[in-house]
């Protein structure tokens, strides 16, 4: 639910009010739990009158959770499976079915707002925080930074902008205006590509403090105090082969955990493993069609060198992955056997090639992902999947008819101008037509409510947003399918889930510190290592 969007009415049968069409000066306020496709509200309500007669109107204090369903491929029973994604939460005051007064928003990209709200928009005084920790506190006008305020950046050495803001721009002392959203986007991309030096400094200070005070203030190796990888570091996880349906420590489960932690998994196998990392990845069911959803960096580099259309490789694979709920895999064929293939014509079944047990000495310079980054086909933000999906950037890869019908971007102040949710028209013929459609589809609506309850089961506390980890398979009668825009009334949220896979082998017996060093030495020139979760697949179960 974007602050700029009108709140759709949540309908529920209501006890008949008195015959008078006029609303009393002091209407009775009752607590209600209202559920509609994609929305769950609990809080104060009043009965509607006149055109709104027969509906409950959100009015007073309440909380609302807006959610959708993300396709995640085929489930254990062979039916399409989905994961519940909380798009945003709002807790605060409501007036005439709209958030108004003091309230607190949280969005699935990690941003939040607390302060005054008018008619669903940030208006008055409030504080907005971005996922990286940057924040603006001050005056707002109709959803934008406008008036006196202060912006604290987590980049540029902790830059501070304090003074006059106008429509999300800041007036410098020399009379020049700075587009704050553009500044944030540039900083975020720089962070993805190079890391954040402030995070490194904070980690170093925290480590120094923990050495002075053993047992206090320690940090996990490779993590900044904010709980995200610092520049030059990578998380390391070990797992066994298998899909996410076969246990918590299988490859499929660890991949999902990495994505839901806003990291991009890099799948590796040790020299002694019977299969390559790519074979483990394909056997885990992470992709339904590797020819459509996996891209060989070797092929892309060959096309790039020959001045052919390499961008189409990435765009088509991203789109296919999102529509099917599969992973989008970038494959580094860096085993010894791939060296002789680099200049050959593209082989269509390259993913079936038996990779050798070793690894080429060094990755070719032309395999650097920075050589392929492009906003329209392979944006660098894919390495930060949660904001990328939450801000609607992933929707740009969908066919137009699917994108229009999918759940719109809910996040305000999107740095890259992704399409936002539009206000819902009220009253008139549209309302009558909607009511008629609901009446004619009563049976389908009942099934949709049942499915909504199934999807909402085990939802996290209202403070949590983003992928919930709660997955389920609707029955064929409830309406499964990948290429639909909704599942029995629940809006679909098509999300990109990136993964990197290397066919070269990791030396046996390395501890976590040496794995991190090996990955940094081998891949740091080709990919942003601090955005990775290194996933090592082995035959033996990992230790608890």
N, C-alpha and C positions, 0 to 999 in steps of 0.2 A: 504494500500500500504506500504509494508515493505521497509525500506531503502535498504535491501539486494536484493530485488526482482527487476527484470527488469520490466519496465512499459509496460503493454500491449498497443498496438496501438489502438487509438480511431479513428474509421473510419467515414468519412462523405464525400458525393460526393463533388468533388472540380471542379472548373472551369478549363477547359483544359489549361495547360500551353503552352508555345511555343514548337515547335516541337523538339527543341534541348533537348538531353537526359542529358546534363550536367547542374548541378545547378549553377546559377550565383554566382559570388563572394560575392555580397551583395543582398541576396534574399529579396523579399518584405515581410514585417511582417504585418500581419493583426490580428485584434481581432476576436476570434471565441468562440462560446459556443458549446462544443462537449459533446455528451451524448452517453454512452454505458451502457450495463447492469452492474449496480453497480458502475458506475463512472460518475462524472459530472465535466467537466473542463471548465474554462473560463479564457482566457488570450491570449497571443501572440502565433501565429502560422505562419508557412511558408508552401508553397506547396512542396510536395514530388517529387522527380525525380528518374529515373531509376526504381529499384525494388519497390520503395515506391511511384511511380507515381499514382496519383488518391487518395492520402491520405493527410490529414493535419498533419503536424509534430509540436508538441509542442516545441516552441523555443522562449525564451525571458522570460517574467515574467508572471506568471499565478497562479491560485489556482485550486486545485482539491479536491473533496470530494469523498471518497470511502464508499459505503454503502451496506447493505444487508437487507434481510427481515427475521425477527424472527417470527416463528409460535407462536401464543398466544391462541390457542384453537378455539372454535366455536364463531363466531360473532353473532350479534343480528338478522341477517337474516337467520341463520342456515348454513352459509357457513364458511369454514375455514378462520380465520382472521390472519392478520400479522401486525407487528409493524416495522417501518423503523428504522434501527440501523446504525448510522454513525460510521464506523470502524476507519477511520482516515481522517485527513485533511492535505494538504500540501499547503503552500503559499510561493512562492519564485521563483528563477531562474530555467529555463529549458534550456537544450542544447541537440539537436538531440533526442527529445522525452524522455529524462531522466532528473530528478532533478539534477542540477549541478550548483554550485556556492553557494550563501548564501540563506538559506531557513529556514522554521519553520514548523516542524511536530507536530501534536497532535494525540494521540491514545486514543482508547476508554477505556483503563484501567486507564486513568488519567495521563499518562506519556507524556513528550514533549521533543523536541530537537530544539535548535536554534543555527545555526552556519554554517560551511562550509560543502558542500556535493559534492561528485564526483560520477558520474554514479549511482545515486540513493542510495549511501551509505554515512554514516557519516564519513567524511574524512577531516582532517585538524584540525582546532580549533573550539570547540563548547561546549555547555552546555546541558546536559541531566538531566531532573528532573523526579524522580519517584513519584507515587501518594501520598506517605506519606510525601513528602517534601525533602527527601534525594536527593542529586544532585552531579553530577560530572562535572567539568569544566576543560578543558585542551585539550591535543592532542588526535586525533583519527586516526585510520588507518584501512581502509576497514571495517568500521562498528563496531570496537571494541575500548575500552579504551587502548591506546598504546602511551607511551611517558610520558612527564612531565604533571602532572595534580593534581587536588585536589578533594577528595571525602568527602562530608559533610553528616554524617548520622544523622537521626532524632531519632536514638536509641542509646543505650549504653552511655547515658549521653552526647549525641552530639558528638560522635567520629569523628575525622578528620584524613584522610589519605592524606598526601601530599608528593609527590615525584615521583618516577618512577613507571609507570604502564606497564604491558606487557600482551597483550591478555586478558584483563579484570581481571588481577591479580595485586596486589600491593606488592611491595618489602619492607618489614620492615627493620628497622635498624639492626636487628640481622641476616639478611640474609634469613629469612623465607618469603614465598609468601602466600598471602591471596587471596582466590577466592572471589572477590567482589560480584558477582552474588549470590553465595552460602550464603555469609554473609547477603545479602539483603533478600533472601528467609527465612532464619532462623529468621531474625528480624521480618519479616512480619507475620510469623506464630506465633511467640511469642506475637506480638501485638494483633493478632486475639484472642488468648487464654487468655491473661492476661491484655491487654490494654497497652497504652504507657505512662510511668511515666512522660515523658517530656510534654505530652498534659495536664496531671493533674496539673503539676507545672505551665504551662502557663495559664490554666484556673484559678487557685488559685490567681496568680498574677493579672490577668485581673479583677477578682472579687474584690480583695483588692483595685485596682486602681479605680474601679467604685464606691466603697464605699467612697473613699476619694473625688471623684469628681462626685457627683450624676448627672445622666443624660448623662454622657460621658463614652464611652468605655465599656458599659455594654455588657454582653453576655447572650444568651438564656440559661435558666437552663438546665443543662445536656449536653451542647454543648461546645466543645473546641473552641478557637478563629478561628480554621481552618474550623469550621462548621460541625465537625463530633463528635459523642458521645465520651465523655471521659470515662476512666476506671470507672466501677461501676455505670454508668449512662445509661439511656435508654430514647429514645424519646417516647412520649405518644400521640396517636391519637384516637379520638372517631369517630364512624361512624354508619350508619344504615345498615341493611341487604340489600343485593342485589348485582347484578353483576356490572362490570365496565361500562356496557352499560346503566345503569339505573341512572346515576348521578355521580357527582364528589365526593360526600361525602358517597358513598356506600362502602361496604366492598371491592368489587372488585377493585374499583378505588384507595382506600387507600393502598391496597396490592401492586398495580402496582407502586404507588408513592414511597413506601418504597424501593422496589427493585431498581428502577431507581435512588434512593438516596444512593445506595450501602449499604443498611441495610437489615437485615432479619426480616420479621414481626413475631411477637408472638401474636396470636389471642386469646383473652379472652372474656368471657361473665360475666356479673354481676349476683349476686344471684337472683335478681328479673327478669332476662330475661326469656322469655318463652322457649327458646331453649339453648342448649349448644353451645359453640364456634365451636365445630366440625360440628354440624348440620348447623349452619350459613355458615361455610366455604364450605361445600359440596353443599348447596343450591345456593351459589353464582356462581356456574359453574367454580370454580377455578380448579377443576379436572374433567376429563371426565370419569375416572374409578377409584374409590377409592381403589379397591382391588389391583390395579396395581401401583398406584402412591402415596399411603399413607402407611407409616410404623409405626406400633405401637411400641413405645420404650419398652413397656411391653413384647411384643413378642420377640423383639431383645434381651432383657436381659435374657429371659427364654432360648433362643437358646444358648446364650453366656455361661450361667451357665451350661447347659447340654452338652457343647462342640460340638454343632452342627454348621452348616454353617450359621451364622448370617449375614456374609458379602454379601451373595447373595441377601438378602432382600433389602439392600440399593442399590446395583448395579442395580438390575432389576428395582427398582422404579425410580432411576435417569434416566436410559435409556428410560423407558416408558414415563416419564414426558417430556423429551427433544423432543422425536419424535412427541408427540402429542401437544406440546406447553402448557401443563398444569403445575401446580405447583407441586413441590416435597415436600410432607408434612411429617414432623416428629411429631407424635402425642404423647403427654404425657397424658395418661389416669389416671389423678390424682384426679378424683372425688371419693367420699366415696364408691360408689358401685364397683369400680375397685379393691379395696383392697383384696377382696375375690377371685379375678380372677387371681392374680399374678402367682400362681403356677399351674394353670389349663392348659390343653392342648390348643394349639392355636385355637381360634375360627375364622373361615374364614370370617364371617360377623360381626366382632367386631365393625366396624364403624357404624353399625345400632343399637348398644346397646343404650338403653335409660339411659343416665348418670344421677346420682342423683344431687340434687341441691347444695350439699356442696362440700368441697374439703378435701382430706386426709390431715392429720396433717403435714406430711413432705414427700417429694419425696424419694423413695428408693435410696440408694447410688449407686446401680448397674445401675441406669438409667442415670448416668452421660454420656454426649456425648463423653467425652474424652476416655471412655472405648471402644468406637466403631470407633474412628477416624482411618482411614487407607487410604493411598494415592490411592489405587486401587478401593476402594468402597465408602468411606465416608471421603474425605480429609477435614481437618479443614478450608481450604480456601473457602468452599462453603458459609461460613458466611460472606464473602466479595464478593458478587456475580459479581460485575462489572469487577474487575480484573480477577476473576476466568474464566469468559466467554471470555473476550477480549484476554487473553493469550493462548487460545486454550486448556485449561485443560478440559473443558467440552466435547471437541471432543473425548476424550479418552473413553467416555462412549457410543459413537455411534457405530453402526455396521460399519465394515471396509469400505463397499462400500459407505455408506452415508458419513462417515468422509472424504474419499478421494475426494468426489465431492463437499463437502461444502466449503464455503469461508474459506481459510486458515488463520492461525494466522497472524495478521498484525503487532504485537508489537515486536520491537527489544529488545535485552538484556533481554529475558524472564528468570527470575531467576530459573525456574524449567525445562528448556529445552523442552518446548512444541514445536511441529512441526511448522516450519515457512513456509511462502510462498516461493516457489521455482522460480528461474528465468524462464521467458518465452522464449523458443527458437525462434530465428528470422530467416527469410529467408528460402530458399530451398523448399523441397517438402512439409514441414509442412505448410508453408505459402500458397502455392498453394492449398493444400487440404482444408485449412480453408476458403480460398476465394471461392472455389467451393461449400463448405457446406453452406456458407452464401447465395450464389446465388440460390441454390436449395431450401433454406428455407426462401425465401423473405417474404412470407406471414406471417410466424411465427415471423420473426424478426420485422415486422411492429407492430404486436400485442405486442411484447415485449417492443418496444419503447413506445407504448401507456401506457402500464402498468408501465414502469419506470417513466413516467411523473406523473402518478397517485400516485405512491409511493413517489415521490420526492416532491409532493405538501406540502406546509407548513413546509418545512424543516427548522431547526433552523439556525441561523447565522453560518458562517463557523467556528467560534471559539468553537462551541459546538460539542462534540463527545459523542458516546454512544447511548442508547435508546432515541428516540426523543419524544415518547408519541404520535406520529402520527400513527394511526391504520386505516386499511381499509380491506375490503373484496373484493377480485377479483371475478368476475362472473365465473360460470362454464366454459364459453367459453375462458376466459382469463387463466384458468388453476389453480384451487385450489387443495389442497390435502396436507396431512401431510407427507406422506412417500416418497416424491420426494426430489430430491437434488437441485431443482431450481423451480421457478415459472415463466414460460414463459421467461426464460433468466435471471431473477434476482436471484443472488445467495442466498441460504438460510443460515441463521446463527442460528443454533440450540443452544439455551441458557438454562441454568439451572436457575430456579426461586424457591429458597427454601422458605419454610414457616414452622414455629412451631405453633402447635395448642395444647391448654390445655383444657381438659374437666372439670377440677376443676373450681369452680366459684370464681370470684373476689368479695370481700365484696362491698355492695352498698355504694354510697355516698362519695367515696374517691376522694380527689382532686388530681391534677397531681403529687404533691410532694409525697403524701402518696401512690399513685399507684406505683410510681417508687421505693419507699422503700419496698412495699409489694412484688414486682417482684424481687427485689434484694435479699430480705431475703429468698424467696422461691426458686429461680432458679439459684442464683449465683454459687452454687457448681456444677450445672449440665450443664450450657451453658454460653457462654461469653455474659453477660448481656449488655456490652457496645456496642455490635454489633446489638442490637435489636431495632426494632420500635414496641412498645407495641400498639396493635390495639384492642380497646374495642368496641364490637358490642352491640348496644342497640336498643330498639324499638323506642325511641324518636330521632328525628334529632339532631345532635350535634349543639351547638351554634356556630355562625360564628366566 
